[in-house]
Amino acid sequence: MDKRTFIKTGVLSAAGLVVSSMTVKGVTSGILKKSRRRKRTEFIQPKLPYAFNALEPHIDRHTMELHYNMHHASYTQKFNEAAKELGIVEKPIRHILAGVSKYPESIRNNGGGYMNHVLFWNMMSPNGGGSPSGLLLDAINREFGSIEAFKDKFSAAAGTVFGSGWAWLIIKDQRFVITTTQNQDNPLMDIVENQGYPLLCLDVWEHAYYVKNQNRRYDYISAFWNVVNWDFVSRRYAFWQKKAANHA
Ligand SMILES: [Fe+2]
């Protein structure tokens, strides 16, 4: 495994993006365990899991190029600079975010921007859309009544974020909760009102939709539902359940 693949896999795993038993491009869990002992030298911006135009017509190529190549790349670079200066580049990202109150604003803004976008790219897929199934659908139905009611509530939350921020579905105190954060705050951070484990997120910064939708944020939110990667969200839910069972 080359260095880039190792670091990428480590980042995804630390963020709960990889289920331990699954194989990631030929990387077995056994090798993963061994690799985790190696020290990280920087946070890597993982490769986009699909082509820039793969989400069209819902999310356009130009937006994806700018969003990934400019915005996410910039957060990644600035996060690395700040993390190296503080000597925390070897720490798991989830630990950095969970203790973000003790770090400078640069970690909050750029560490959040780095992690939020790593999650967000995986929340979407050219094969996405539709509805979830199985345990995830059961849990959504229990909490919100139906998938349609959930989407309406999530869309309303995303639509009313004032200025720049994110909408989230999180697990808080064993329950599904819709929440929002300002700027690049992440629900794992110890400074947000609703702390929890992120299952689904939507970027509602203008840079995420202005090229295609201008000021029509609700058009972008509607388009998002056509590309939501429910398989990924389900894997995150399964990962959380496994962790919760181990701590019971
Ligand atoms: Fe963004």
Boltz pocket constraint, residues with backbone or C-beta under 6 A from the ligand:
constraints:
  - pocket:
      binder: B
      contacts: [[A, 67], [A, 71], [A, 117], [A, 203], [A, 205], [A, 207], [A, 208]]
      max_distance: 6.0
